[in-house]
Amino acid sequence: MDAGNEDFAFNHVDILILLGSKDEAYRDLKKLLDAGCQPGRLQGFYARLKKKKK
């Protein structure tokens, strides 16, 4: 995955979290992992999603 597409995907996940679309955000994060993105780069998103669930 090139940097431009990765940045777009990160922004898309960010917007989904802000809109409360948790299931869709989790799906996009899974796609990023499957595409080879390093899990450490996604930790902040997972933390935000976990906070939203409470």
WOVEN-V682911 format. One record per residue. N is the residue number from 1. SS is DSSP state (2 for helix, 1 for strand, 0 for the rest). PSI is psi in whole degrees, -180 to 180 (none if undefined). D_CENTER is the distance of its C-alpha to the mean C-alpha in whole Angstrom. Layout:
# WOVEN-V682911
n=N ss=SS psi=PSI d_center=D_CENTER
n=N ss=SS psi=PSI d_center=D_CENTER
This chain:
# WOVEN-V682911
n=1 ss=0 psi=127 d_center=14
n=2 ss=0 psi=165 d_center=16
n=3 ss=2 psi=-38 d_center=15
n=4 ss=2 psi=-45 d_center=15
n=5 ss=2 psi=-37 d_center=13
n=6 ss=2 psi=-44 d_center=10
n=7 ss=2 psi=-42 d_center=10
n=8 ss=2 psi=-45 d_center=10
n=9 ss=2 psi=-40 d_center=7
n=10 ss=2 psi=-45 d_center=6
n=11 ss=2 psi=-38 d_center=8
n=12 ss=2 psi=-45 d_center=7
n=13 ss=2 psi=-42 d_center=4
n=14 ss=2 psi=-46 d_center=7
n=15 ss=2 psi=-42 d_center=9
n=16 ss=2 psi=-40 d_center=8
n=17 ss=2 psi=-45 d_center=8
n=18 ss=2 psi=-35 d_center=11
n=19 ss=2 psi=-8 d_center=13
n=20 ss=0 psi=16 d_center=13
n=21 ss=0 psi=71 d_center=11
n=22 ss=2 psi=-44 d_center=10
n=23 ss=2 psi=-43 d_center=11
n=24 ss=2 psi=-38 d_center=9
n=25 ss=2 psi=-43 d_center=6
n=26 ss=2 psi=-40 d_center=6
n=27 ss=2 psi=-44 d_center=8
n=28 ss=2 psi=-38 d_center=6
n=29 ss=2 psi=-39 d_center=4
n=30 ss=2 psi=-41 d_center=8
n=31 ss=2 psi=-41 d_center=9
n=32 ss=2 psi=-43 d_center=7
n=33 ss=2 psi=-44 d_center=9
n=34 ss=2 psi=-28 d_center=12
n=35 ss=0 psi=-3 d_center=12
n=36 ss=0 psi=8 d_center=13
n=37 ss=0 psi=141 d_center=10
n=38 ss=0 psi=131 d_center=12
n=39 ss=2 psi=-32 d_center=10
n=40 ss=2 psi=-28 d_center=11
n=41 ss=2 psi=-15 d_center=9
n=42 ss=2 psi=-4 d_center=6
n=43 ss=2 psi=-41 d_center=9
n=44 ss=2 psi=-39 d_center=9
n=45 ss=2 psi=-44 d_center=5
n=46 ss=2 psi=-38 d_center=7
n=47 ss=2 psi=-42 d_center=10
n=48 ss=2 psi=-39 d_center=10
n=49 ss=2 psi=-38 d_center=9
n=50 ss=2 psi=-41 d_center=12
n=51 ss=2 psi=-39 d_center=14
n=52 ss=2 psi=-27 d_center=14
n=53 ss=2 psi=-25 d_center=15
n=54 ss=0 psi=none d_center=18
